[in-house]
Amino acid sequence: MVEELDESLEGPEERRRHDRSRLIVDVFVDGHDATGVASTKDISIGGFYLNTPANLPEGALLLVRIPFGDGKQLVASAAVVYSNPGRGVGLRFLDLSEENRTLIESELGRG
């Protein structure tokens, strides 16, 4: 199970428990009135920042699909943990499988 973010700290930057890496990829999202393709450049095994103009409130649940190289892809549920209206949202993976965790670590060069 993925560790939850410590909500008692000041801002989203301070709540992270996992190092994030720059990996620019398209993300396919579905849920809470948002369906389509957005992008990320900030991802870790804990979650990622989704660049989107969609208004997604904190707590919204999404199904995300992130394609990686060699035909591999991650499909997982994610929850909005903070929102920057008109710019994007911070997402936390929910119940990330060991296979998906390994895929992210491998893609980030840490596997």
N, CA, C and O atoms as a printed pandas DataFrame, in Angstrom:
     atom_number atom_name residue_name chain_id  residue_number  x_coord  y_coord  z_coord
0              1         N          MET        A               1    0.837   -1.184    0.000
1              2        CA          MET        A               1    0.000    0.000    0.000
2              3         C          MET        A               1    0.876    1.239    0.000
3              4         O          MET        A               1    1.893    1.273    0.693
4              5         N          VAL        A               2    0.504    2.253   -0.760
5              6        CA          VAL        A               2    1.271    3.481   -0.851
6              7         C          VAL        A               2    1.092    4.289    0.424
7              8         O          VAL        A               2   -0.017    4.401    0.946
8              9         N          GLU        A               3    2.179    4.848    0.920
9             10        CA          GLU        A               3    2.088    5.671    2.120
10            11         C          GLU        A               3    1.273    6.912    1.827
11            12         O          GLU        A               3    1.373    7.484    0.742
12            13         N          GLU        A               4    0.472    7.328    2.783
13            14        CA          GLU        A               4   -0.336    8.515    2.605
14            15         C          GLU        A               4    0.494    9.752    2.875
15            16         O          GLU        A               4    1.474    9.716    3.618
16            17         N          LEU        A               5    0.085   10.840    2.260
17            18        CA          LEU        A               5    0.788   12.098    2.451
18            19         C          LEU        A               5    0.485   12.649    3.828
19            20         O          LEU        A               5   -0.623   12.473    4.335
20            21         N          ASP        A               6    1.446   13.310    4.439
21            22        CA          ASP        A               6    1.261   13.923    5.746
22            23         C          ASP        A               6    0.561   15.260    5.549
23            24         O          ASP        A               6    1.196   16.243    5.171
24            25         N          GLU        A               7   -0.732   15.302    5.801
25            26        CA          GLU        A               7   -1.524   16.496    5.554
26            27         C          GLU        A               7   -1.254   17.624    6.543
27            28         O          GLU        A               7   -1.746   18.735    6.342
28            29         N          SER        A               8   -0.491   17.377    7.599
29            30        CA          SER        A               8   -0.271   18.402    8.607
30            31         C          SER        A               8    0.786   19.413    8.201
31            32         O          SER        A               8    0.907   20.456    8.844
32            33         N          LEU        A               9    1.547   19.143    7.167
33            34        CA          LEU        A               9    2.592   20.069    6.746
34            35         C          LEU        A               9    2.002   21.179    5.897
35            36         O          LEU        A               9    0.875   21.070    5.415
36            37         N          GLU        A              10    2.757   22.233    5.718
37            38        CA          GLU        A              10    2.249   23.458    5.119
38            39         C          GLU        A              10    1.677   23.328    3.707
39            40         O          GLU        A              10    0.472   23.499    3.527
40            41         N          GLY        A              11    2.486   23.036    2.720
41            42        CA          GLY        A              11    2.013   23.035    1.343
42            43         C          GLY        A              11    2.273   21.718    0.667
43            44         O          GLY        A              11    2.855   20.811    1.262
44            45         N          PRO        A              12    1.835   21.599   -0.607
45            46        CA          PRO        A              12    2.004   20.345   -1.322
46            47         C          PRO        A              12    3.463   19.925   -1.441
47            48         O          PRO        A              12    3.758   18.731   -1.409
48            49         N          GLU        A              13    4.372   20.867   -1.577
49            50        CA          GLU        A              13    5.790   20.523   -1.705
50            51         C          GLU        A              13    6.301   19.837   -0.444
51            52         O          GLU        A              13    7.114   18.916   -0.527
52            53         N          GLU        A              14    5.837   20.273    0.716
53            54        CA          GLU        A              14    6.329   19.724    1.970
54            55         C          GLU        A              14    5.665   18.404    2.331
55            56         O          GLU        A              14    6.178   17.682    3.186
56            57         N          ARG        A              15    4.528   18.062    1.700
57            58        CA          ARG        A              15    3.806   16.844    2.043
58            59         C          ARG        A              15    4.353   15.612    1.346
59            60         O          ARG        A              15    3.928   14.501    1.662
60            61         N          ARG        A              16    5.266   15.763    0.424
61            62        CA          ARG        A              16    5.753   14.627   -0.336
62            63         C          ARG        A              16    6.637   13.722    0.494
63            64         O          ARG        A              16    7.498   14.180    1.246
64            65         N          ARG        A              17    6.408   12.425    0.343
65            66        CA          ARG        A              17    7.256   11.434    0.994
66            67         C          ARG        A              17    8.157   10.742   -0.010
67            68         O          ARG        A              17    9.090   10.039    0.377
68            69         N          HIS        A              18    7.892   10.930   -1.292
69            70        CA          HIS        A              18    8.660   10.273   -2.340
70            71         C          HIS        A              18    9.295   11.330   -3.230
71            72         O          HIS        A              18    8.665   12.331   -3.573
72            73         N          ASP        A              19   10.549   11.097   -3.601
73            74        CA          ASP        A              19   11.203   12.007   -4.527
74            75         C          ASP        A              19   10.486   11.966   -5.859
75            76         O          ASP        A              19   10.094   10.898   -6.329
76            77         N          ARG        A              20   10.316   13.104   -6.456
77            78        CA          ARG        A              20    9.682   13.182   -7.767
78            79         C          ARG        A              20   10.746   13.417   -8.812
79            80         O          ARG        A              20   11.792   14.008   -8.542
80            81         N          SER        A              21   10.461   12.940  -10.017
81            82        CA          SER        A              21   11.388   13.090  -11.130
82            83         C          SER        A              21   10.684   13.752  -12.293
83            84         O          SER        A              21    9.461   13.705  -12.419
84            85         N          ARG        A              22   11.487   14.369  -13.137
85            86        CA          ARG        A              22   10.972   14.988  -14.346
86            87         C          ARG        A              22   10.841   13.906  -15.412
87            88         O          ARG        A              22   11.842   13.373  -15.889
88            89         N          LEU        A              23    9.632   13.591  -15.774
89            90        CA          LEU        A              23    9.343   12.615  -16.812
90            91         C          LEU        A              23    8.117   13.138  -17.524
91            92         O          LEU        A              23    7.006   13.027  -17.005
92            93         N          ILE        A              24    8.297   13.710  -18.709
93            94        CA          ILE        A              24    7.192   14.336  -19.421
94            95         C          ILE        A              24    6.463   13.278  -20.245
95            96         O          ILE        A              24    7.018   12.721  -21.192
96            97         N          VAL        A              25    5.219   13.014  -19.874
97            98        CA          VAL        A              25    4.392   12.026  -20.567
98            99         C          VAL        A              25    2.948   12.512  -20.617
99           100         O          VAL        A              25    2.523   13.332  -19.804
100          101         N          ASP        A              26    2.205   11.987  -21.591
101          102        CA          ASP        A              26    0.770   12.239  -21.643
102          103         C          ASP        A              26    0.078   11.297  -20.669
103          104         O          ASP        A              26    0.523   10.169  -20.458
104          105         N          VAL        A              27   -1.001   11.765  -20.086
105          106        CA          VAL        A              27   -1.775   10.973  -19.142
106          107         C          VAL        A              27   -3.225   10.984  -19.607
107          108         O          VAL        A              27   -3.796   12.045  -19.859
108          109         N          PHE        A              28   -3.812    9.808  -19.718
109          110        CA          PHE        A              28   -5.212    9.689  -20.079
110          111         C          PHE        A              28   -6.001    9.599  -18.780
111          112         O          PHE        A              28   -5.712    8.755  -17.931
112          113         N          VAL        A              29   -7.000   10.470  -18.623
113          114        CA          VAL        A              29   -7.760   10.520  -17.377
114          115         C          VAL        A              29   -9.241   10.304  -17.638
115          116         O          VAL        A              29   -9.758   10.648  -18.701
116          117         N          ASP        A              30   -9.912    9.730  -16.651
117          118        CA          ASP        A              30  -11.346    9.526  -16.732
118          119         C          ASP        A              30  -11.901    9.598  -15.313
119          120         O          ASP        A              30  -11.471    8.862  -14.425
120          121         N          GLY        A              31  -12.849   10.484  -15.120
121          122        CA          GLY        A              31  -13.489   10.593  -13.817
122          123         C          GLY        A              31  -13.812   12.023  -13.470
123          124         O          GLY        A              31  -13.185   12.951  -13.981
124          125         N          HIS        A              32  -14.774   12.205  -12.613
125          126        CA          HIS        A              32  -15.226   13.505  -12.109
126          127         C          HIS        A              32  -15.294   14.560  -13.215
127          128         O          HIS        A              32  -14.612   15.582  -13.146
128          129         N          ASP        A              33  -16.101   14.313  -14.212
129          130        CA          ASP        A              33  -16.326   15.243  -15.321
130          131         C          ASP        A              33  -15.060   15.593  -16.089
131          132         O          ASP        A              33  -15.023   16.615  -16.774
132          133         N          ALA        A              34  -14.024   14.771  -15.992
133          134        CA          ALA        A              34  -12.791   15.012  -16.746
134          135         C          ALA        A              34  -12.443   13.732  -17.497
135          136         O          ALA        A              34  -12.132   12.700  -16.903
136          137         N          THR        A              35  -12.505   13.834  -18.794
137          138        CA          THR        A              35  -12.115   12.712  -19.641
138          139         C          THR        A              35  -11.256   13.285  -20.747
139          140         O          THR        A              35  -11.638   14.262  -21.391
140          141         N          GLY        A              36  -10.094   12.683  -20.971
141          142        CA          GLY        A              36   -9.240   13.170  -22.039
142          143         C          GLY        A              36   -7.781   12.948  -21.733
143          144         O          GLY        A              36   -7.409   12.093  -20.929
144          145         N          VAL        A              37   -6.960   13.747  -22.401
145          146        CA          VAL        A              37   -5.514   13.620  -22.282
146          147         C          VAL        A              37   -4.961   14.897  -21.660
147          148         O          VAL        A              37   -5.306   16.003  -22.077
148          149         N          ALA        A              38   -4.108   14.734  -20.668
149          150        CA          ALA        A              38   -3.391   15.847  -20.045
150          151         C          ALA        A              38   -1.927   15.441  -20.009
151          152         O          ALA        A              38   -1.551   14.437  -20.614
152          153         N          SER        A              39   -1.105   16.197  -19.318
153          154        CA          SER        A              39    0.312   15.838  -19.270
154          155         C          SER        A              39    0.852   15.976  -17.855
155          156         O          SER        A              39    0.280   16.661  -17.007
156          157         N          THR        A              40    1.959   15.310  -17.633
157          158        CA          THR        A              40    2.669   15.448  -16.373
158          159         C          THR        A              40    4.148   15.575  -16.679
159          160         O          THR        A              40    4.623   15.114  -17.717
160          161         N          LYS        A              41    4.866   16.200  -15.774
161          162        CA          LYS        A              41    6.320   16.245  -15.876
162          163         C          LYS        A              41    6.939   15.998  -14.508
163          164         O          LYS        A              41    8.149   16.129  -14.327
164          165         N          ASP        A              42    6.093   15.641  -13.548
165          166        CA          ASP        A              42    6.496   15.531  -12.148
166          167         C          ASP        A              42    5.814   14.302  -11.566
167          168         O          ASP        A              42    4.626   14.353  -11.248
168          169         N          ILE        A              43    6.549   13.184  -11.418
169          170        CA          ILE        A              43    5.929   11.929  -11.039
170          171         C          ILE        A              43    6.806   11.162  -10.052
171          172         O          ILE        A              43    8.031   11.273  -10.080
172          173         N          SER        A              44    6.166   10.386   -9.181
173          174        CA          SER        A              44    6.867    9.502   -8.249
174          175         C          SER        A              44    5.977    8.292   -8.001
175          176         O          SER        A              44    4.877    8.207   -8.549
176          177         N          ILE        A              45    6.439    7.367   -7.190
177          178        CA          ILE        A              45    5.593    6.219   -6.868
178          179         C          ILE        A              45    4.431    6.612   -5.965
179          180         O          ILE        A              45    3.496    5.831   -5.793
180          181         N          GLY        A              46    4.474    7.801   -5.387
181          182        CA          GLY        A              46    3.376    8.269   -4.545
182          183         C          GLY        A              46    2.279    8.966   -5.322
183          184         O          GLY        A              46    1.116    8.936   -4.921
184          185         N          GLY        A              47    2.642    9.599   -6.438
185          186        CA          GLY        A              47    1.657   10.339   -7.217
186          187         C          GLY        A              47    2.326   11.224   -8.234
187          188         O          GLY        A              47    3.498   11.042   -8.563
188          189         N          PHE        A              48    1.569   12.193   -8.737
189          190        CA          PHE        A              48    2.109   13.088   -9.756
190          191         C          PHE        A              48    1.281   14.356   -9.858
191          192         O          PHE        A              48    0.176   14.449   -9.325
192          193         N          TYR        A              49    1.848   15.328  -10.558
193          194        CA          TYR        A              49    1.141   16.575  -10.828
194          195         C          TYR        A              49    0.590   16.490  -12.237
195          196         O          TYR        A              49    1.330   16.198  -13.177
196          197         N          LEU        A              50   -0.703   16.742  -12.396
197          198        CA          LEU        A              50   -1.362   16.678  -13.682
198          199         C          LEU        A              50   -1.632   18.091  -14.167
199          200         O          LEU        A              50   -2.365   18.842  -13.522
200          201         N          ASN        A              51   -1.046   18.458  -15.299
201          202        CA          ASN        A              51   -1.309   19.758  -15.913
202          203         C          ASN        A              51   -2.652   19.689  -16.628
203          204         O          ASN        A              51   -2.796   18.968  -17.615
204          205         N          THR        A              52   -3.630   20.435  -16.133
205          206        CA          THR        A              52   -4.957   20.421  -16.743
206          207         C          THR        A              52   -5.722   21.689  -16.373
207          208         O          THR        A              52   -5.620   22.175  -15.247
208          209         N          PRO        A              53   -6.487   22.221  -17.327
209          210        CA          PRO        A              53   -7.339   23.364  -16.995
210          211         C          PRO        A              53   -8.646   22.938  -16.333
211          212         O          PRO        A              53   -9.412   23.784  -15.870
212          213         N          ALA        A              54   -8.909   21.619  -16.284
213          214        CA          ALA        A              54  -10.148   21.122  -15.684
214          215         C          ALA        A              54  -10.208   21.479  -14.201
215          216         O          ALA        A              54   -9.190   21.476  -13.508
216          217         N          ASN        A              55  -11.399   21.782  -13.733
217          218        CA          ASN        A              55  -11.618   22.092  -12.327
218          219         C          ASN        A              55  -11.918   20.794  -11.589
219          220         O          ASN        A              55  -13.041   20.292  -11.639
220          221         N          LEU        A              56  -10.920   20.253  -10.907
221          222        CA          LEU        A              56  -11.070   19.002  -10.171
222          223         C          LEU        A              56  -10.906   19.289   -8.681
223          224         O          LEU        A              56   -9.835   19.720   -8.252
224          225         N          PRO        A              57  -11.937   19.059   -7.896
225          226        CA          PRO        A              57  -11.862   19.375   -6.465
226          227         C          PRO        A              57  -11.040   18.348   -5.696
227          228         O          PRO        A              57  -10.883   17.208   -6.132
228          229         N          GLU        A              58  -10.522   18.764   -4.556
229          230        CA          GLU        A              58   -9.817   17.837   -3.674
230          231         C          GLU        A              58  -10.741   16.680   -3.327
231          232         O          GLU        A              58  -11.922   16.872   -3.040
232          233         N          GLY        A              59  -10.184   15.478   -3.358
233          234        CA          GLY        A              59  -10.959   14.283   -3.063
234          235         C          GLY        A              59  -11.537   13.604   -4.289
235          236         O          GLY        A              59  -11.986   12.462   -4.194
236          237         N          ALA        A              60  -11.542   14.271   -5.443
237          238        CA          ALA        A              60  -12.069   13.655   -6.665
238          239         C          ALA        A              60  -11.239   12.422   -7.017
239          240         O          ALA        A              60  -10.017   12.420   -6.866
240          241         N          LEU        A              61  -11.915   11.377   -7.487
241          242        CA          LEU        A              61  -11.237   10.139   -7.865
242          243         C          LEU        A              61  -11.168   10.031   -9.378
243          244         O          LEU        A              61  -12.139   10.318  -10.078
244          245         N          LEU        A              62  -10.015    9.617   -9.871
245          246        CA          LEU        A              62   -9.789    9.488  -11.304
246          247         C          LEU        A              62   -9.189    8.133  -11.616
247          248         O          LEU        A              62   -8.498    7.544  -10.784
248          249         N          LEU        A              63   -9.450    7.645  -12.800
249          250        CA          LEU        A              63   -8.739    6.496  -13.328
250          251         C          LEU        A              63   -7.725    7.078  -14.300
251          252         O          LEU        A              63   -8.098    7.826  -15.204
252          253         N          VAL        A              64   -6.450    6.749  -14.129
253          254        CA          VAL        A              64   -5.407    7.302  -14.991
254          255         C          VAL        A              64   -4.691    6.185  -15.732
255          256         O          VAL        A              64   -4.509    5.081  -15.218
256          257         N          ARG        A              65   -4.290    6.509  -16.959
257          258        CA          ARG        A              65   -3.486    5.586  -17.755
258          259         C          ARG        A              65   -2.286    6.355  -18.261
259          260         O          ARG        A              65   -2.428    7.357  -18.963
260          261         N          ILE        A              66   -1.102    5.883  -17.902
261          262        CA          ILE        A              66    0.140    6.554  -18.274
262          263         C          ILE        A              66    0.949    5.605  -19.147
263          264         O          ILE        A              66    1.459    4.598  -18.656
264          265         N          PRO        A              67    1.074    5.916  -20.451
265          266        CA          PRO        A              67    1.874    5.063  -21.325
266          267         C          PRO        A              67    3.366    5.353  -21.146
267          268         O          PRO        A              67    3.793    6.506  -21.080
268          269         N          PHE        A              68    4.141    4.269  -21.068
269          270        CA          PHE        A              68    5.590    4.372  -20.999
270          271         C          PHE        A              68    6.175    3.705  -22.238
271          272         O          PHE        A              68    5.429    3.227  -23.092
272          273         N          GLY        A              69    7.480    3.669  -22.345
273          274        CA          GLY        A              69    8.145    3.059  -23.483
274          275         C          GLY        A              69    7.898    1.569  -23.585
275          276         O          GLY        A              69    7.414    0.937  -22.646
276          277         N          ASP        A              70    8.241    1.013  -24.745
277          278        CA          ASP        A              70    8.133   -0.427  -25.011
278          279         C          ASP        A              70    6.715   -0.953  -24.839
279          280         O          ASP        A              70    6.536   -2.121  -24.495
280          281         N          GLY        A              71    5.707   -0.122  -25.068
281          282        CA          GLY        A              71    4.324   -0.558  -24.977
282          283         C          GLY        A              71    3.811   -0.779  -23.566
283          284         O          GLY        A              71    2.696   -1.271  -23.389
284          285         N          LYS        A              72    4.586   -0.431  -22.574
285          286        CA          LYS        A              72    4.159   -0.599  -21.179
286          287         C          LYS        A              72    3.274    0.573  -20.787
287          288         O          LYS        A              72    3.433    1.687  -21.286
288          289         N          GLN        A              73    2.345    0.302  -19.892
289          290        CA          GLN        A              73    1.499    1.379  -19.386
290          291         C          GLN        A              73    1.073    1.100  -17.955
291          292         O          GLN        A              73    0.974   -0.050  -17.526
292          293         N          LEU        A              74    0.829    2.157  -17.246
293          294        CA          LEU        A              74    0.332    2.082  -15.880
294          295         C          LEU        A              74   -1.140    2.460  -15.923
295          296         O          LEU        A              74   -1.502    3.478  -16.513
296          297         N          VAL        A              75   -1.986    1.653  -15.307
297          298        CA          VAL        A              75   -3.400    1.980  -15.130
298          299         C          VAL        A              75   -3.661    1.901  -13.637
299          300         O          VAL        A              75   -3.431    0.868  -13.008
300          301         N          ALA        A              76   -4.149    3.018  -13.068
301          302        CA          ALA        A              76   -4.343    3.063  -11.623
302          303         C          ALA        A              76   -5.398    4.099  -11.251
303          304         O          ALA        A              76   -5.733    4.985  -12.037
304          305         N          SER        A              77   -5.903    3.964  -10.051
305          306        CA          SER        A              77   -6.799    4.973   -9.485
306          307         C          SER        A              77   -5.952    6.012   -8.777
307          308         O          SER        A              77   -4.890    5.706   -8.233
308          309         N          ALA        A              78   -6.439    7.249   -8.792
309          310        CA          ALA        A              78   -5.722    8.330   -8.126
310          311         C          ALA        A              78   -6.744    9.307   -7.542
311          312         O          ALA        A              78   -7.851    9.454   -8.059
312          313         N          ALA        A              79   -6.349    9.964   -6.462
313          314        CA          ALA        A              79   -7.209   10.952   -5.806
314          315         C          ALA        A              79   -6.552   12.317   -5.869
315          316         O          ALA        A              79   -5.333   12.436   -5.740
316          317         N          VAL        A              80   -7.361   13.340   -6.065
317          318        CA          VAL        A              80   -6.866   14.712   -6.062
318          319         C          VAL        A              80   -6.579   15.111   -4.617
319          320         O          VAL        A              80   -7.471   15.066   -3.770
320          321         N          VAL        A              81   -5.323   15.506   -4.333
321          322        CA          VAL        A              81   -4.974   15.922   -2.977
322          323         C          VAL        A              81   -4.827   17.432   -2.856
323          324         O          VAL        A              81   -4.905   17.977   -1.755
324          325         N          TYR        A              82   -4.616   18.106   -3.973
325          326        CA          TYR        A              82   -4.678   19.566   -3.982
326          327         C          TYR        A              82   -4.939   20.046   -5.392
327          328         O          TYR        A              82   -4.655   19.343   -6.362
328          329         N          SER        A              83   -5.484   21.253   -5.500
329          330        CA          SER        A              83   -5.891   21.783   -6.790
330          331         C          SER        A              83   -5.374   23.196   -6.993
331          332         O          SER        A              83   -5.420   24.027   -6.086
332          333         N          ASN        A              84   -4.883   23.454   -8.193
333          334        CA          ASN        A              84   -4.521   24.800   -8.644
334          335         C          ASN        A              84   -5.489   25.111   -9.779
335          336         O          ASN        A              84   -5.176   24.832  -10.936
336          337         N          PRO        A              85   -6.661   25.682   -9.483
337          338        CA          PRO        A              85   -7.696   25.880  -10.495
338          339         C          PRO        A              85   -7.154   26.526  -11.784
339          340         O          PRO        A              85   -6.458   27.541  -11.764
340          341         N          GLY        A              86   -7.514   25.882  -12.898
341          342        CA          GLY        A              86   -7.091   26.380  -14.202
342          343         C          GLY        A              86   -5.683   25.991  -14.604
343          344         O          GLY        A              86   -5.277   26.243  -15.739
344          345         N          ARG        A              87   -4.918   25.374  -13.691
345          346        CA          ARG        A              87   -3.529   25.015  -13.982
346          347         C          ARG        A              87   -3.261   23.525  -13.846
347          348         O          ARG        A              87   -2.596   22.937  -14.698
348          349         N          GLY        A              88   -3.770   22.905  -12.785
349          350        CA          GLY        A              88   -3.510   21.486  -12.588
350          351         C          GLY        A              88   -3.878   21.018  -11.198
351          352         O          GLY        A              88   -4.402   21.769  -10.375
352          353         N          VAL        A              89   -3.579   19.724  -10.961
353          354        CA          VAL        A              89   -3.899   19.106   -9.678
354          355         C          VAL        A              89   -2.788   18.159   -9.249
355          356         O          VAL        A              89   -2.099   17.572  -10.083
356          357         N          GLY        A              90   -2.624   18.019   -7.954
357          358        CA          GLY        A              90   -1.721   17.024   -7.400
358          359         C          GLY        A              90   -2.509   15.763   -7.134
359          360         O          GLY        A              90   -3.550   15.807   -6.478
360          361         N          LEU        A              91   -2.026   14.633   -7.637
361          362        CA          LEU        A              91   -2.724   13.361   -7.493
362          363         C          LEU        A              91   -1.902   12.383   -6.671
363          364         O          LEU        A              91   -0.674   12.354   -6.764
364          365         N          ARG        A              92   -2.587   11.583   -5.866
365          366        CA          ARG        A              92   -1.953   10.516   -5.091
366          367         C          ARG        A              92   -2.496    9.200   -5.615
367          368         O          ARG        A              92   -3.709    9.016   -5.718
368          369         N          PHE        A              93   -1.583    8.277   -5.948
369          370        CA          PHE        A              93   -2.023    6.954   -6.383
370          371         C          PHE        A              93   -2.725    6.242   -5.233
371          372         O          PHE        A              93   -2.333    6.383   -4.075
372          373         N          LEU        A              94   -3.760    5.481   -5.556
373          374        CA          LEU        A              94   -4.489    4.685   -4.573
374          375         C          LEU        A              94   -4.213    3.212   -4.840
375          376         O          LEU        A              94   -4.365    2.745   -5.969
376          377         N          ASP        A              95   -3.814    2.489   -3.821
377          378        CA          ASP        A              95   -3.594    1.044   -3.938
378          379         C          ASP        A              95   -2.752    0.668   -5.145
379          380         O          ASP        A              95   -3.137   -0.194   -5.935
380          381         N          LEU        A              96   -1.613    1.311   -5.284
381          382        CA          LEU        A              96   -0.711    1.047   -6.403
382          383         C          LEU        A              96   -0.170   -0.378   -6.298
383          384         O          LEU        A              96    0.398   -0.756   -5.274
384          385         N          SER        A              97   -0.346   -1.160   -7.353
385          386        CA          SER        A              97    0.120   -2.546   -7.340
386          387         C          SER        A              97    1.647   -2.577   -7.354
387          388         O          SER        A              97    2.300   -1.610   -7.747
388          389         N          GLU        A              98    2.191   -3.692   -6.922
389          390        CA          GLU        A              98    3.651   -3.854   -6.934
390          391         C          GLU        A              98    4.184   -3.771   -8.362
391          392         O          GLU        A              98    5.267   -3.233   -8.596
392          393         N          GLU        A              99    3.418   -4.306   -9.315
393          394        CA          GLU        A              99    3.822   -4.242  -10.728
394          395         C          GLU        A              99    3.903   -2.790  -11.206
395          396         O          GLU        A              99    4.860   -2.412  -11.883
396          397         N          ASN        A             100    2.905   -1.979  -10.858
397          398        CA          ASN        A             100    2.915   -0.566  -11.254
398          399         C          ASN        A             100    4.013    0.208  -10.534
399          400         O          ASN        A             100    4.640    1.087  -11.125
400          401         N          ARG        A             101    4.247   -0.108   -9.272
401          402        CA          ARG        A             101    5.320    0.539   -8.516
402          403         C          ARG        A             101    6.671    0.255   -9.186
403          404         O          ARG        A             101    7.490    1.158   -9.352
404          405         N          THR        A             102    6.890   -1.003   -9.565
405          406        CA          THR        A             102    8.137   -1.398  -10.223
406          407         C          THR        A             102    8.272   -0.708  -11.576
407          408         O          THR        A             102    9.365   -0.283  -11.950
408          409         N          LEU        A             103    7.165   -0.594  -12.313
409          410        CA          LEU        A             103    7.190    0.074  -13.610
410          411         C          LEU        A             103    7.609    1.533  -13.469
411          412         O          LEU        A             103    8.451    2.013  -14.227
412          413         N          ILE        A             104    7.025    2.241  -12.502
413          414        CA          ILE        A             104    7.390    3.651  -12.292
414          415         C          ILE        A             104    8.864    3.761  -11.914
415          416         O          ILE        A             104    9.586    4.585  -12.477
416          417         N          GLU        A             105    9.314    2.948  -10.975
417          418        CA          GLU        A             105   10.718    3.006  -10.553
418          419         C          GLU        A             105   11.645    2.727  -11.723
419          420         O          GLU        A             105   12.682    3.376  -11.864
420          421         N          SER        A             106   11.283    1.770  -12.560
421          422        CA          SER        A             106   12.099    1.429  -13.723
422          423         C          SER        A             106   12.154    2.600  -14.703
423          424         O          SER        A             106   13.223    2.945  -15.205
424          425         N          GLU        A             107   11.006    3.202  -14.971
425          426        CA          GLU        A             107   10.943    4.322  -15.909
426          427         C          GLU        A             107   11.699    5.540  -15.390
427          428         O          GLU        A             107   12.223    6.330  -16.175
428          429         N          LEU        A             108   11.757    5.689  -14.092
429          430        CA          LEU        A             108   12.469    6.822  -13.504
430          431         C          LEU        A             108   13.950    6.532  -13.312
431          432         O          LEU        A             108   14.690    7.375  -12.806
432          433         N          GLY        A             109   14.391    5.325  -13.721
433          434        CA          GLY        A             109   15.803    4.983  -13.627
434          435         C          GLY        A             109   16.252    4.573  -12.243
435          436         O          GLY        A             109   17.447    4.591  -11.946
436          437         N          ARG        A             110   15.294    4.198  -11.379
437          438        CA          ARG        A             110   15.632    3.815  -10.015
438          439         C          ARG        A             110   15.374    2.336   -9.782
439          440         O          ARG        A             110   15.620    1.836   -8.684
440          441         N          GLY        A             111   14.883    1.629  -10.787
441          442        CA          GLY        A             111   14.526    0.230  -10.594
442          443         C          GLY        A             111   15.688   -0.697  -10.816
443          444         O          GLY        A             111   15.541   -1.913  -10.689
